[in-house]
């Protein structure tokens, strides 16, 4: 979606094109998350029989992976405010053959769901939330059962790195970061996630951070998918798009290309007596 109008929560509308390539990118990231975060997911309770909310699920790739992990005895609810994203999620769930996922069109700070879930997952949402971060965290905690776990993940756009550095490719990512910064998004939120959970009254049981290495780099990722939104916002021109597309093709043709994306996560447990 290229419309950057605000939702009720203050989160801007989804800026990325929900294309087949974009959904495939999300699936790749979800599969990486399953492998890299397996121990933390298990510690939080993501396993057979668990009931989970994926808050801000986007095209649903992580929701589908969690649905496989919880099995027929468990359930996953994928929530997003963006209708095209949910349509893509429904199609992905259908193709994956998972029948234990429900898709809900709702605001991240007010889903209308009952409480009692074992885990709430919030991935790459808070960086877009602006002044509504606390409202979203508060609602996520309210959805949890006593003793349930809130798992949050975000990045740090200022710390993105490339090897080798293609000037035009790097410019695409820098322009994308500026696009979000102008919208008031907290691009360097990732390292602060533990403090956010602690301030909300949760016991922080886990924190980790590091770089996810994507190599070779086969496309322009989120920045290229958001090109229409950047043009609409006056932050890119047709000449920019042509220049960036050539850069993407150059980088994709280099089997040694690498993108280093910072990732930070924190998990907090709700008091058992809550």
C-alpha positions in Angstrom: 0.0 0.0 0.0 1.4 3.4 -1.0 -1.0 5.5 1.1 0.8 6.8 4.2 -2.3 8.0 6.0 -2.4 7.5 9.8 -4.5 4.7 11.5 -6.2 5.2 14.8 -3.1 3.9 16.6 -1.0 6.5 14.9 0.9 3.9 12.9 1.2 4.8 9.2 -0.4 2.6 6.6 1.7 -0.2 5.2 4.1 1.4 2.7 5.4 -1.7 0.9 3.9 -3.3 -2.2 2.4 -6.6 -1.3 3.8 -8.4 -4.3 4.7 -12.1 -4.7 8.3 -11.1 -4.3 7.6 -9.2 -1.1 5.7 -12.2 0.4 8.6 -14.5 -0.5 11.0 -12.1 1.3 8.8 -12.3 4.4 8.7 -16.1 4.1 12.5 -16.2 3.9 12.8 -14.0 7.0 10.3 -16.1 8.9 12.2 -19.3 8.1 15.4 -17.7 9.3 13.7 -16.6 12.5 12.5 -20.1 13.2 16.1 -21.4 13.0 17.8 -18.5 14.7 15.3 -17.9 17.5 14.2 -21.5 18.2 15.5 -21.6 21.8 13.9 -18.2 22.8 10.6 -19.1 21.2 10.5 -22.3 23.1 11.4 -20.5 26.4 8.5 -18.1 25.7 6.1 -21.0 25.2 5.8 -21.2 21.4 5.3 -24.9 21.1 2.6 -27.6 20.8 -0.8 -26.5 22.1 0.1 -22.8 22.6 -2.3 -20.0 21.8 -0.5 -17.1 20.2 -1.3 -13.6 18.8 1.0 -12.3 16.1 0.3 -8.6 16.5 1.1 -6.7 13.3 1.4 -9.9 11.3 1.8 -8.3 7.9 1.6 -10.9 5.1 1.5 -13.6 7.8 4.8 -15.5 7.2 5.7 -15.7 10.9 2.1 -16.5 11.8 2.2 -19.5 9.5 5.5 -20.8 10.9 4.2 -20.5 14.5 1.0 -22.3 13.4 3.1 -25.2 12.3 4.9 -25.2 15.7 1.8 -25.1 17.9 0.1 -27.9 15.9 -3.5 -28.8 15.8 -3.9 -28.4 19.5 -2.8 -24.8 19.4 -4.0 -21.7 17.6 -2.5 -18.5 16.1 -4.3 -15.2 15.5 -2.6 -12.9 13.0 -3.7 -9.3 13.5 -3.0 -6.4 11.1 -4.6 -3.1 10.3 -3.7 -3.3 6.6 -6.3 -5.2 4.5 -4.0 -6.1 1.5 -1.5 -7.5 4.0 -4.2 -9.7 5.5 -5.4 -10.8 2.1 -1.9 -11.9 1.4 -1.7 -13.6 4.8 -4.9 -15.5 4.2 -3.6 -16.8 0.8 -0.3 -17.8 2.3 -2.0 -19.7 5.1 -4.2 -21.5 2.6 -1.3 -22.5 0.4 0.6 -23.6 3.5 -2.3 -25.8 4.5 -2.5 -24.6 8.1 -6.0 -24.6 9.5 -5.2 -23.3 13.0 -4.7 -19.6 12.0 -7.3 -16.9 12.3 -6.8 -13.5 10.6 -8.2 -10.4 12.2 -8.3 -6.9 10.7 -7.8 -4.6 13.7 -5.6 -1.9 15.2 -2.5 -3.1 17.1 -3.6 -1.1 20.2 -7.2 -2.3 20.2 -7.7 -5.8 18.6 -11.0 -6.6 20.3 -9.6 -10.0 21.2 -10.2 -11.6 24.6 -7.3 -12.1 27.1 -5.8 -15.5 27.9 -3.1 -16.0 25.2 0.1 -17.8 26.1 2.3 -15.6 23.8 2.0 -12.3 22.0 4.5 -11.8 19.2 5.3 -8.2 18.0 7.9 -8.1 15.2 9.0 -4.9 13.4 5.9 -3.0 14.6 7.0 -0.7 17.4 9.5 1.1 15.2 6.5 2.3 13.2 4.3 3.1 16.3 5.5 6.6 17.2 3.6 7.9 20.3 1.5 4.7 20.5 4.3 2.3 21.6 3.1 2.2 25.2 -0.6 1.7 24.1 0.4 -1.2 21.9 2.6 -2.8 24.6 -0.2 -2.3 27.2 -2.7 -4.0 24.9 -0.4 -6.9 24.2 0.1 -7.5 27.9 -3.6 -7.4 28.4 -4.0 -10.2 25.9 -1.7 -12.4 27.8 -2.7 -14.9 30.5 -1.0 -14.7 33.8 2.5 -16.0 33.3 2.3 -15.5 29.5 5.1 -14.1 27.4 5.5 -11.0 25.2 8.2 -11.3 22.5 9.2 -8.1 20.7 11.7 -7.6 17.9 12.9 -4.5 16.0 16.0 -3.2 14.2 18.3 -0.2 14.0 18.2 1.4 10.5 21.2 3.6 11.3 23.4 0.5 11.8 22.7 -1.2 8.4 25.9 -2.1 6.6 26.9 -3.5 3.1 29.8 -5.3 1.6 30.8 -4.3 -1.0 29.3 -0.8 -0.9 27.4 0.1 -4.0 26.8 3.8 -3.6 23.4 3.8 -5.4 22.2 0.7 -3.5 23.2 2.3 -0.2 21.4 5.5 -1.2 18.1 3.5 -1.7 18.3 2.3 1.9 19.4 5.7 3.2 16.5 7.4 1.5 14.1 4.7 2.9 15.4 5.4 6.4 14.9 9.1 5.9 11.4 8.5 4.6 10.5 6.8 7.9 12.4 9.3 10.0 10.3 12.1 8.6 7.2 10.2 9.6 8.4 10.3 13.2 9.4 6.6 13.4 11.9 5.5 16.0 14.4 3.9 13.7 16.9 3.0 16.4 14.4 1.5 18.8 15.7 -2.0 18.8 18.3 -1.7 21.6 15.7 -0.2 23.9 13.2 -3.1 23.8 14.2 -4.5 27.2 13.7 -1.2 28.9 10.3 -0.8 27.3 9.1 -4.2 28.6 10.5 -3.6 32.0 8.8 -0.2 32.2 5.5 -2.0 31.3 5.9 -4.2 34.4 7.1 -7.4 32.8 10.0 -9.5 34.0 12.6 -9.5 31.2 13.6 -13.0 30.6 15.6 -12.6 27.5 17.4 -10.0 25.3 19.6 -10.5 22.3 21.0 -8.5 19.4 23.2 -8.9 16.4 23.4 -8.8 12.7 21.4 -10.9 10.3 23.6 -11.5 7.3 21.8 -11.7 3.9 24.2 -13.0 1.2 24.0 -12.9 -1.7 21.6 -9.9 -1.8 19.0 -10.8 -4.4 16.8 -7.7 -4.3 16.0 -4.3 -2.9 14.0 -5.6 0.1 11.7 -3.3 2.0 13.1 0.0 0.5 12.4 -1.1 -3.1 9.0 -2.4 -2.1 8.2 1.1 -0.7 9.3 3.0 -3.8 5.7 4.1 -4.7 5.2 5.5 -1.2 8.5 7.4 -1.4 7.6 8.9 -4.7 4.2 9.9 -3.4 5.9 11.6 -0.4 8.2 13.5 -2.7 11.2 11.7 -1.6 12.1 9.9 -4.8 11.9 10.7 -8.5 11.5 8.4 -11.6 15.3 9.0 -12.2 16.0 7.7 -8.6 13.9 4.6 -9.3 15.8 3.9 -12.5 19.1 4.4 -10.8 18.2 2.2 -7.8 16.9 -0.5 -10.0 20.2 -0.7 -11.9 22.0 -0.8 -8.5 19.8 -3.7 -7.4 20.6 -5.6 -10.5 24.3 -5.0 -10.0 24.2 -6.2 -6.4 22.1 -9.2 -7.3 24.6 -10.2 -10.0 27.4 -10.3 -7.4 27.4 -13.6 -5.5 29.7 -12.1 -2.9 27.3 -9.3 -2.0 26.1 -9.0 1.6 23.7 -7.0 3.6 24.1 -6.8 7.4 20.8 -6.0 9.1 20.8 -5.3 12.9 18.1 -7.2 14.8 17.2 -6.8 18.5 14.7 -8.9 20.5 13.4 -9.0 24.1 11.0 -11.3 25.9 9.1 -10.4 29.0 6.9 -12.5 31.2 3.7 -11.4 32.8 3.4 -12.0 36.5 1.8 -15.4 37.3 -0.5 -13.7 39.8 -1.7 -11.0 37.4 
